[in-house]
Amino acid sequence: MGEAGADGEVITMSRVAETEISADLHGDLQLLLQECFAGYPDRSYFKLPPHFRYLAMTGSGGVAAQMGVEYRIIRVGDTVVRTFGVVDLCARESQRSRGLAGRLLADVTELARSCGMAFIILFADDDRLYARNGWAQVTNRCTWVRIDDHATLGLAGPADTGAMMVKAAGEQAWPKGDVDLLGHLF
């Protein structure tokens, strides 16, 4: 699915399994992530690779924007829920203000609904984009596995991260109680 930007350049959106991404594309993704996030490591993922990514590609084959998605079962209080976790959503500076991030979020929301996910979760220091796209900040205390540089450091929490946001993919209301991410922080 391609769409033309204001400058006439065609942007193509796609969903790609992490295992199907070429070494060259991983290199391009690494450069984009390092451009967008200060102190990003020398690889195309932060803690662990996502299960799949949404990519916005220019007509010339460059990465305009990307978003990693992790599939995870988590526990909230006594409720076990199926979730997608959004990681590392970003757009190249020259491609910002074109609606690419909103489009990527809409695509993952559509997928979550079609495959029966209960919620889409993310952690954001700046919530404006996500609030505009239907996410709500929650204050549940979280527990997660601390990972750094390919090593497990133990458990963190329970703590309110001050950055957790959720969006329902169906009719289920966000449960009350502490969150066990059953893995690392998204």
N, C-alpha and C positions, 0 to 999 in steps of 0.2 A: 504494500500500500504506500504510494508516494503522494506527496503533497508539495506544492510550491510555496516557498517562503516569499517574503516581501521583495526580495532581490531576484526572484525568479528561479533560484536554485532549488532543485527537487530534493526533498528529504524523504528517505525511506525508513519506515519503522519495521522492526522485526524482533522476534523472540528467539533466542539461541541458547541451547543447552551449553553449560560451561565446558563440558568435555568436547564440544564440537568447535570451539574457538581456536583458530590457528595461532601459531606462535607470533606471526606478524601482527595479528589483531590484538593479541595480548600486549604486545609492545606498545601499540597505539593507545590501548586502554590505560596502560600504566602511565604514559605521558599525560593523558587527559586527567587522570586522577591526581597526579602530582601537580598539575597546573591548577586544579580546583581546590585541593585540600593541602594546606601547609603541613609539612612533615610526613607526607604519605610515604610508606615504605617503597623499596625498589622492586615492586611486583604489581600485578593487576588486581589485587585484593588486599584488604586490611588485616583481618584476623584469619579467616578461612575463605576459600572461594565460595561464591554463591552457587546455588543449584542451576540457575539460569539467569540470563540478562535480557533486558530490553535494550535495543540499540537503535539510535537515530543516526542514519548514515547519509552523508551528502552524496550528490550525484557523482562526484569525483572519487568516492570511496573513503572519504575521511569520516571519523567519528565526530558527530555533532553533539551527541548526548548519550548517556548510558545510565542504567539503573540495574543493580543486582537484586535478585529475589531469592530468599531462602524459604524452603518449605519446612515447617516445624510444628510439632505437637507441643503444646505448653499446658501448664496447669495454672488456673486462676481460682484460688480458694479450693473448693472441692470439685471444680468443673474442669474437665479436660477438653481443650479446644484445638481445632485445626487452624493453622495460621500461615500466612505468608509474611515474611519479614522483609522490608525494603531496606537496602543498604546502598550507600555511595551514589545517590542520585545526583547527577551533575551535568552541566552543559558547558561546552567550550565558550569562552567569553564572547567570541565573535558570533555565537549562535543564540545568545540569551535574548530574552524578551520576544521570542517567536512562539511561545506556547508549547515548546517541546517537553518540558518537565511535566506540565499538566497533562499532556497527551500520554506520556509514559505512565503516569499515575492512573489515568482513565483506563489504559490497556490492562494494567495489572488488576484493577478493580473488576473489570469485565471478566478476566480469567478467573479470579477468585470466586465470583458469583457462579460462573459456569461449572466449576469443579467442586463446589460445596465447601469452600473454606468458610469458617465462621468470621474471621477478622483478618485485617491487614494491619501489621504493627510496624512502627518505625520509632526511632529516637532522633529528635531534632533540637538543636540549640536555637534555631530560628524557625518558628512554627508558621509563619505567614503563608507560605505557599501551600502547606498541607492543610491548614485551616480553610483556605479558599477552596480546596478540593475535597472537603468532607471529613477530614480527620479531626478528632477531638483529643485534647490533652487529658490524661488520666493520672491519678496520684497513687496508684497501687504501689506498694513496696515490692521490689523485685529482687530475686536471687538469680545469679548467673555464674557461669564458669569464666574465670579470668584467664585469658590467653594472651601471650605476648611473644612475638618472634618465634612462633611454632613451638611454644612450650606452655603447658598447663600450669598455672600458678596457684590454683585453688579456687574457692568459692568467694564471691562478693555478695554483699547484702545480708539480710534484706534491707533495702534502702529505696526511698523514693528518688528516682534519678532526676526528676524535674524536667525530663525531656521525652517521656513516653507518650506516644500518640497512637490512637486506634481508630479504625474505620470498620464498621460492620459490613460484611459482605452479604449477609442475609438478614433474617428477622431477629436473631438472637441479640439480647441486650448484653452489654459488657458486664461480666460477672463481678461480684464484690470479692475481696480477699487478696491475699498476697499472690504475686505472680512468680512461678518457677519457670524460667525460660528453658529449662532442660537443655542448656547449651550456652554458648557465648552471647553477649549483647549484640543485637543486630546493628 
